[in-house]
Amino acid sequence: MAFLWPALAAEATSELAAATARELVKLAVGADTQETASRAPQWTTHNKIALELPAVRLRDFSTRADGPVTLICAPFALHGATIVDFAPGHSLVAALQGAGIGRMLVTDWRSATPEMRFWSIDDYLAALNVLVDELGAGAVDLIGLCQGGWMALTYAARFPAKIRKLVLAGAPIDIGAGCCRLSELTSNTPSAFFAELVELGGGRALGQHLLQFWAPEIERDEIHHLLQPTDAVESWRFCILEARFRDWYAWTVDLPGAYYLQVVEQLFRENRLAAGEFVALGRRVDVSQIDGPLFLLAASDDEVVAPEQLFAAERLITRGRRAAGKALVPCGHLGLFMGRNVLSTTWSDIARWLQQPI
């Protein structure tokens, strides 16, 4: 990408021929890239599948049958939903359980098959709606992580009566409110590039292509910094944890091409959600319709989502009606969901916030 960046930036203000875009895509991701053959990451915490749909599995981590229901909307972008349950001591699910959340479920988004290449954002919002209705709890507490954050926010605005409390963590909400590597790259890359990326994947955005284009190599010290383990970087215990992380990082999910292009164009490039111009399931989404309590969690060193892009949600949602709960923690993007210190402190505080009456 260091070689491609000047060419992409130079062409961002002009029409880029499809043939040229195709060659740039091949250079960026490799023309002969194969899908990963590695095993899917394993879940750390005991769970059962409560419902299975073509788009998603609903995983139930509940330890009791009563009390409010918390649904974690995991990201559907690059890596699998095991980001919420990565390893012992590095599990968001376990952290919330330990802080008293007894009824908890997770959206385990399924990798898109070739037959799903035309599925859109609406298809995934509809699936999320089925999951919420399946819980039969009336209003649920919804936690949206990263790319699952804008989806959770969109859903909450579309069906505000179904959401009791909303938590957004590391989620890109108002792209224009700040600048980071991901939003800058998306803005400066011609649309033809993304279209050719989908074309190269036979109508899908293949996870292995996205990994090569978007995700940088992570050095050992960086992995230690984001996971925040108690063991030293030279220890054999951390070597095992590092190997587990690298296996997790290498395994990716494929996205429907239509869904991927909608996200790139409508949410990142045109910023429609923040502008009040995004249409979901037939209606324009007005996030100010969300009336329940809101909590926002951002990372000070986030290279994927600038804190300002998330914290702008308070202005868009509450309109001064109430103050949102907010936390800015010293870590990078993945550290929000996997970092031992963040999980044991900030997420425990969020769990207690969720359990408070409205």
C-alpha positions in Angstrom: 0.0 0.0 0.0 3.0 2.3 0.5 3.5 2.1 -3.3 -0.2 2.2 -4.2 -1.2 5.1 -2.0 0.1 7.9 -4.2 -1.6 6.4 -7.3 -4.9 6.0 -5.4 -4.7 9.5 -3.9 -3.9 11.1 -7.3 -6.9 9.4 -9.0 -9.4 10.1 -6.2 -10.5 13.3 -7.9 -10.9 11.9 -11.3 -12.5 9.0 -13.1 -10.4 5.9 -12.8 -10.7 3.4 -15.7 -12.0 0.0 -14.6 -9.0 -1.7 -16.2 -6.6 0.4 -14.1 -8.6 -0.1 -11.0 -8.5 -3.9 -11.6 -4.7 -3.8 -11.8 -4.4 -1.8 -8.6 -6.7 -4.3 -6.8 -4.6 -7.2 -8.0 -1.5 -5.4 -6.8 -3.1 -4.6 -3.4 -4.5 -8.0 -2.6 -2.8 -10.4 -5.1 -4.5 -11.8 -8.1 -4.1 -15.3 -6.9 -5.0 -14.9 -3.3 -6.8 -17.9 -1.9 -9.3 -18.0 0.9 -7.9 -19.0 4.2 -7.7 -22.7 5.0 -7.2 -22.2 8.8 -9.8 -23.4 11.3 -12.4 -21.0 12.6 -11.4 -19.7 16.0 -13.0 -21.5 19.0 -15.2 -19.9 21.6 -13.8 -19.7 25.0 -16.9 -19.5 27.2 -19.6 -22.2 27.2 -22.6 -21.3 25.0 -25.4 -22.8 22.9 -27.0 -21.8 19.6 -30.4 -20.4 20.4 -31.4 -19.7 16.8 -29.7 -20.2 13.4 -30.5 -18.1 10.3 -28.7 -18.0 7.0 -27.1 -14.7 8.0 -26.3 -15.3 11.7 -26.2 -17.7 14.6 -27.6 -16.4 17.9 -25.3 -17.7 20.6 -26.6 -17.8 24.1 -24.1 -17.3 27.0 -26.8 -16.9 29.7 -26.1 -18.1 33.2 -29.7 -17.6 34.4 -33.2 -17.4 32.9 -34.4 -14.2 34.5 -33.5 -10.5 34.3 -32.9 -8.0 31.5 -31.5 -9.4 28.2 -28.2 -8.1 26.8 -27.5 -8.6 23.1 -24.0 -8.0 21.8 -24.0 -7.0 18.1 -20.6 -8.2 17.0 -18.8 -6.7 14.0 -19.6 -8.0 10.6 -16.6 -6.6 8.7 -13.4 -8.7 8.7 -12.9 -11.0 11.6 -15.3 -13.3 13.3 -17.5 -12.7 16.3 -15.0 -14.5 18.6 -13.6 -11.1 19.1 -16.0 -10.9 22.1 -14.7 -14.2 23.6 -11.1 -14.5 22.4 -9.3 -16.2 25.3 -9.4 -16.7 29.1 -8.8 -13.3 30.6 -9.4 -11.7 27.3 -13.2 -12.3 26.9 -15.8 -9.5 26.9 -18.5 -12.1 27.4 -16.7 -13.4 30.6 -16.1 -9.9 31.8 -19.8 -9.0 31.6 -20.8 -12.3 33.2 -18.4 -11.7 36.0 -19.9 -8.2 36.6 -23.4 -9.6 36.9 -24.9 -9.8 33.4 -26.8 -13.1 33.6 -28.8 -13.1 30.3 -26.5 -12.5 27.4 -26.4 -13.4 23.7 -24.1 -12.6 20.8 -24.7 -12.2 17.0 -22.3 -14.7 15.3 -22.5 -13.4 11.7 -21.9 -16.1 9.2 -19.5 -15.7 6.3 -21.3 -14.9 3.1 -21.6 -17.7 0.5 -21.6 -16.9 -3.3 -25.4 -17.2 -3.2 -25.5 -14.3 -0.7 -23.6 -11.8 -2.9 -26.6 -9.6 -3.4 -27.6 -9.4 0.2 -27.8 -5.8 1.5 -27.7 -4.0 4.9 -31.5 -4.4 5.0 -31.1 -8.2 5.0 -28.8 -8.0 8.1 -31.0 -5.5 9.9 -34.0 -7.8 9.2 -32.1 -10.8 10.6 -31.2 -8.7 13.7 -34.8 -7.9 14.1 -35.7 -11.6 14.1 -33.1 -12.2 16.8 -34.5 -9.5 19.0 -38.1 -10.7 18.6 -36.9 -14.3 19.3 -35.7 -13.2 22.7 -39.2 -12.3 23.7 -38.0 -9.8 26.3 -39.7 -6.6 25.0 -36.8 -4.1 25.1 -33.3 -5.4 25.2 -29.9 -3.9 26.1 -28.0 -3.7 22.9 -24.2 -3.5 22.7 -22.7 -2.6 19.3 -19.0 -3.2 18.7 -17.0 -1.5 15.9 -18.9 -2.2 12.6 -21.6 -3.8 14.7 -22.0 -0.4 16.4 -23.4 1.5 13.4 -25.6 -1.5 12.8 -26.8 -1.4 16.4 -27.4 2.3 16.2 -29.3 2.0 13.0 -31.5 -0.8 14.4 -32.2 1.2 17.6 -33.3 4.2 15.6 -35.5 2.0 13.3 -37.1 0.2 16.3 -36.6 2.5 19.3 -39.2 0.7 21.4 -37.2 -2.5 21.3 -34.1 -1.1 22.9 -33.8 -0.4 26.6 -30.2 0.8 26.8 -27.6 1.2 24.0 -23.8 0.8 24.3 -21.5 1.7 21.4 -17.8 0.8 21.5 -15.2 1.8 18.9 -18.1 2.4 16.4 -17.8 4.7 13.4 -20.9 6.9 13.7 -20.1 10.3 12.3 -17.2 9.9 9.9 -16.9 13.7 9.4 -16.3 14.4 13.1 -12.8 13.1 13.1 -10.0 11.5 11.0 -8.3 8.1 11.2 -6.5 5.8 8.9 -9.6 3.8 7.9 -11.8 6.8 7.1 -9.0 8.6 5.3 -8.1 5.5 3.1 -11.8 5.0 2.3 -12.3 8.6 1.4 -9.2 8.8 -0.8 -9.7 5.6 -2.6 -11.7 5.8 -5.9 -15.1 3.9 -5.9 -13.9 1.9 -8.8 -11.3 0.2 -6.6 -14.0 -1.2 -4.2 -16.2 -2.3 -7.1 -13.2 -4.2 -8.6 -12.4 -5.7 -5.2 -16.0 -7.2 -5.2 -15.6 -8.2 -8.9 -12.4 -10.1 -8.0 -14.3 -11.9 -5.3 -17.0 -13.1 -7.6 -19.6 -10.7 -6.1 -18.3 -10.9 -2.6 -15.7 -8.9 -0.6 -13.5 -11.8 0.4 -12.1 -11.6 3.9 -8.6 -12.5 2.8 -8.5 -9.7 0.3 -9.8 -7.2 2.9 -7.2 -8.4 5.3 -4.4 -7.7 2.8 -5.8 -4.4 1.8 -7.0 -2.9 5.1 -5.2 -4.7 7.9 -1.5 -4.1 8.6 0.9 -6.7 10.0 0.9 -6.7 13.8 4.3 -6.9 15.5 4.7 -9.0 18.7 5.1 -5.9 20.9 1.8 -4.5 19.5 0.0 -7.7 20.3 1.3 -7.6 23.8 0.2 -4.0 24.1 -3.3 -4.6 22.8 -4.0 -7.7 24.9 -2.5 -6.2 28.1 -1.6 -9.6 29.6 0.1 -10.1 32.9 2.8 -12.2 31.4 6.0 -10.6 30.0 6.4 -10.5 26.2 9.3 -12.9 26.4 7.4 -15.5 28.5 6.2 -18.8 27.2 2.7 -18.1 28.3 2.6 -15.0 26.1 4.0 -17.0 23.2 1.0 -19.3 23.4 -1.4 -16.3 23.6 0.4 -14.6 20.7 0.0 -17.8 18.5 -3.7 -17.9 19.4 -4.1 -14.3 18.4 -2.3 -14.7 15.1 -4.5 -17.6 14.2 -7.6 -15.5 15.2 -6.3 -12.6 13.1 -5.6 -14.7 10.0 -9.2 -16.2 9.9 -11.6 -13.9 8.2 -15.3 -13.8 7.0 -16.5 -12.9 3.5 -19.0 -10.2 3.0 -21.8 -9.9 0.3 -20.6 -7.5 -2.3 -23.8 -5.4 -2.2 -23.6 -5.0 1.6 -19.9 -4.1 1.4 -20.4 -1.5 -1.2 -23.3 0.0 0.7 -21.2 0.4 3.8 -18.3 1.9 1.9 -20.4 4.4 -0.1 -23.4 5.3 2.1 -21.9 5.1 5.6 -18.2 5.9 5.1 -17.9 8.1 2.0 -21.3 9.9 2.2 -21.8 9.7 6.0 -25.5 9.3 5.5 -26.2 8.0 9.0 -24.9 11.1 10.8 -26.6 13.3 8.1 -30.0 11.8 8.8 -30.2 10.5 5.2 -29.7 6.8 5.6 -32.7 4.6 4.7 -33.1 1.3 6.6 -35.9 -1.2 5.9 -37.9 1.3 4.0 -37.7 4.3 6.4 -35.2 7.2 6.8 -33.3 6.7 10.0 -33.5 9.5 12.6 -31.1 8.6 15.4 -32.6 11.3 17.6 -35.7 9.0 18.0 -33.6 6.8 20.3 -34.8 7.7 23.8 -33.1 5.3 26.1 -29.8 5.8 28.0 -26.6 5.7 25.9 -23.0 4.7 26.8 -20.0 5.4 24.5 -16.6 3.7 24.8 -13.7 4.9 22.7 -9.9 4.1 22.6 -7.5 7.1 22.8 -5.1 5.4 20.4 -7.7 3.9 18.0 -6.3 3.6 14.5 -9.6 2.4 13.0 -12.2 4.7 14.6 -11.3 8.2 15.8 -12.9 8.9 19.3 -14.6 12.0 17.8 -16.3 9.8 15.2 -18.0 7.9 18.1 -18.5 10.6 20.6 -20.4 12.6 18.0 -23.2 10.1 18.7 -24.1 11.9 21.9 -24.9 15.1 20.0 -26.8 13.2 17.3 -28.8 11.0 19.6 -29.5 12.8 22.9 -30.0 16.3 21.5 -29.3 17.6 25.0 -32.1 15.5 26.6 -29.6 13.7 28.8 -25.9 13.2 29.0 -24.4 10.0 27.7 -22.1 7.9 29.7 -18.7 8.1 28.2 -15.3 6.6 28.6 -12.0 7.1 26.8 -9.5 4.4 27.6 -5.7 4.2 26.8 -5.5 1.5 24.2 -5.9 0.8 20.5 -9.0 -0.5 18.6 -8.7 -4.2 19.4 -7.7 -3.5 22.9 -11.3 -2.2 23.5 -12.6 -5.8 23.1 -9.6 -8.0 24.0 -7.5 -5.9 26.4 -7.3 -7.5 29.9 -7.3 -4.2 31.8 -10.1 -2.6 29.8 -12.3 -5.7 30.2 -11.7 -5.9 34.0 -12.3 -2.3 34.7 -14.2 -0.3 32.1 -16.4 -3.1 30.8 -17.2 -4.1 34.4 -18.4 -0.5 35.0 -20.5 -0.7 31.8 -22.1 -3.9 33.1 -23.0 -2.2 36.3 -24.4 0.7 34.3 -26.6 -1.7 32.3 -28.0 -3.2 35.5 -29.1 0.2 36.9 -32.8 0.9 36.6 -33.9 3.6 34.1 
